Amino acid sequence: MWKSGVLGACLFWSGLLDARSAPGLSYRLRLHFRGSPQAIVGRFRLVPTPALRTRNRVHPPRFGGWRLESRNASLSGGVLARVERMLYLSGPAPGLKRRGAVIRYGRRLCPVWDLPTRAEEGVYAYLVEVEPGVLALSYLSGRFSGGDLQAVELQLEGVDLPRRIAPAEDGAVLLRTLPRMADAPVEPSDGGELVELMP
């Protein structure tokens, strides 16, 4: 009787902990600002919000939003606001091309899409199709010799999305951010393997 009571309590509390983590995308982050002695390292979640309600009864809502959540003290609101401009959660945009590869996130196989960047200048970015017609940032890296941001690396680690996710209304903000990042003079990058299988 005592063992079943303890087991029930453990299941109850684990359920509460799981309930606190809303479905979304889990990312690993490394940012190094110029003049800072060390990089900011942490993890955060991109949580899609419900589709916006409209008064148009003919067409259903097509766009939702997102919010960023983190339990890392190092990821302040200002850092997350900066990171938010480097994310993507939208449909395929002109210029994006599907690659003949997939990345596994748990049981989910996500097709890889190429994002137009100037790799010769040290900026790399890839997207994955997390739901039919919905792409998300998979990997972003870059090193810069100008501006306050010296280096960035963003890696998608886990995909746990609700069904029928709606693209974020400003989900393609990364497409506006990348040209500004690439325009800054950059230091040579050692490249490396950018796409990896997730357990």
C-alpha positions in Angstrom: 0.0 0.0 0.0 2.8 2.4 1.0 4.7 1.7 -2.3 1.6 2.3 -4.4 1.0 5.6 -2.6 4.6 6.7 -3.3 4.3 5.7 -6.9 1.1 7.6 -7.2 2.6 10.7 -5.7 5.7 10.5 -8.0 3.4 10.2 -11.1 1.3 13.1 -9.9 4.3 15.4 -9.4 6.0 14.3 -12.7 2.7 15.1 -14.4 2.7 18.6 -12.9 6.3 19.1 -14.1 5.5 18.0 -17.6 2.5 20.2 -17.6 4.7 23.2 -16.9 6.7 22.6 -20.1 4.5 23.7 -22.9 4.9 21.9 -26.3 7.5 23.6 -28.5 11.0 23.5 -29.9 14.0 23.1 -27.6 17.2 25.0 -28.6 20.8 25.2 -27.3 22.3 28.6 -27.5 25.8 30.1 -27.5 26.3 33.8 -27.9 29.6 35.7 -27.5 29.4 39.4 -27.4 32.5 41.5 -28.2 34.4 42.6 -25.1 32.7 39.9 -22.9 35.2 37.5 -21.3 33.0 34.5 -21.9 30.1 33.4 -24.1 26.5 33.2 -22.9 25.5 29.5 -23.0 22.1 28.1 -22.2 18.9 26.5 -23.4 15.5 27.9 -24.2 12.2 26.8 -25.7 10.2 28.3 -28.6 6.6 27.8 -27.6 4.0 28.4 -30.4 0.9 30.3 -29.3 -2.6 29.7 -30.7 -3.7 31.0 -34.0 -4.9 34.6 -34.0 -8.7 34.9 -34.0 -10.3 37.0 -36.7 -13.8 38.1 -37.5 -13.5 36.7 -40.9 -15.8 33.7 -40.9 -14.9 32.6 -44.4 -11.2 31.9 -43.9 -10.0 30.3 -40.6 -7.1 31.9 -38.7 -3.8 31.1 -40.5 -1.2 32.6 -38.2 -0.2 32.2 -34.6 2.6 33.6 -32.5 5.4 32.4 -30.3 7.1 33.1 -27.0 10.5 32.1 -25.7 10.9 30.5 -22.3 14.1 29.7 -20.4 15.1 28.6 -17.0 18.7 29.7 -17.5 19.5 32.8 -15.4 22.1 33.9 -18.0 19.4 34.2 -20.7 17.8 37.5 -19.7 14.9 39.2 -21.5 17.3 41.3 -23.6 19.3 38.2 -24.8 16.1 36.3 -25.7 14.8 39.4 -27.6 18.0 39.4 -29.6 17.7 35.6 -30.2 14.1 35.9 -31.3 15.2 37.9 -34.3 17.3 34.9 -35.4 14.5 32.3 -35.4 12.1 31.0 -38.0 8.7 29.4 -37.7 6.8 29.9 -40.9 6.0 28.3 -44.2 8.4 27.9 -47.2 9.5 31.3 -48.5 10.9 32.2 -51.9 14.5 31.2 -52.2 14.3 28.3 -49.8 15.1 24.9 -51.3 14.4 21.4 -49.9 17.5 19.3 -49.6 17.6 15.5 -50.0 18.3 14.9 -46.3 16.4 14.5 -43.0 17.3 15.1 -39.3 15.8 12.8 -36.7 14.4 14.4 -33.5 13.3 11.4 -31.4 10.8 9.6 -33.6 10.2 12.5 -35.9 12.0 12.7 -39.2 12.3 16.3 -40.4 13.3 17.2 -44.0 16.1 19.7 -44.3 15.7 23.0 -46.2 18.6 25.2 -47.3 18.4 28.9 -46.5 20.2 31.3 -48.7 23.2 32.6 -46.8 26.7 33.7 -47.8 28.6 30.7 -46.4 31.9 32.1 -47.8 31.4 34.9 -45.3 31.0 32.6 -42.4 27.2 32.5 -41.8 25.5 29.2 -42.0 21.8 28.4 -41.5 19.5 25.4 -42.1 15.8 24.9 -41.6 13.8 21.7 -41.0 10.1 20.9 -41.8 8.7 20.3 -38.3 5.1 19.9 -39.6 3.8 19.7 -43.1 4.3 23.2 -44.6 5.9 24.6 -41.4 9.6 25.2 -41.2 11.7 26.0 -38.2 15.3 26.9 -37.6 17.6 23.9 -37.2 21.0 25.4 -37.1 22.6 28.9 -37.3 26.2 29.8 -36.8 28.4 32.8 -37.6 31.5 34.7 -36.5 31.8 38.4 -37.0 34.6 41.0 -36.7 32.2 44.0 -36.6 29.3 44.9 -34.3 28.7 43.9 -30.8 28.0 40.2 -31.6 31.2 38.3 -32.1 29.8 34.8 -32.6 26.5 32.9 -32.5 25.5 29.3 -32.5 21.9 28.1 -32.3 21.1 24.4 -32.5 17.6 22.8 -32.4 17.7 19.9 -30.0 14.1 18.7 -29.6 10.8 18.9 -31.4 7.6 18.5 -29.3 4.9 20.4 -31.0 1.1 20.5 -30.7 -1.0 19.2 -33.6 -1.9 21.5 -36.4 0.6 24.2 -35.5 0.0 27.5 -37.2 3.0 29.5 -38.6 4.0 32.5 -36.5 2.7 35.8 -37.9 6.3 37.1 -38.0 7.9 33.7 -38.2 10.2 34.5 -41.1 12.0 37.3 -39.2 15.3 35.4 -39.7 15.2 36.2 -43.4 15.6 39.9 -42.5 18.2 39.3 -39.9 20.6 37.2 -41.9 21.5 39.9 -44.5 22.4 42.3 -41.7 24.5 39.6 -40.0 26.3 38.7 -43.2 27.0 42.3 -44.1 29.3 42.6 -41.1 33.0 41.8 -41.8 33.7 38.3 -40.6 36.6 36.3 -39.4 37.5 33.0 -41.2 35.3 30.1 -39.9 36.5 26.6 -39.5 33.1 25.3 -40.8 32.4 21.9 -39.4 29.5 19.5 -39.7 26.3 21.5 -39.3 23.6 18.9 -39.6 23.5 16.1 -37.1 21.2 13.4 -36.0 19.4 14.0 -32.7 18.8 11.1 -30.3 
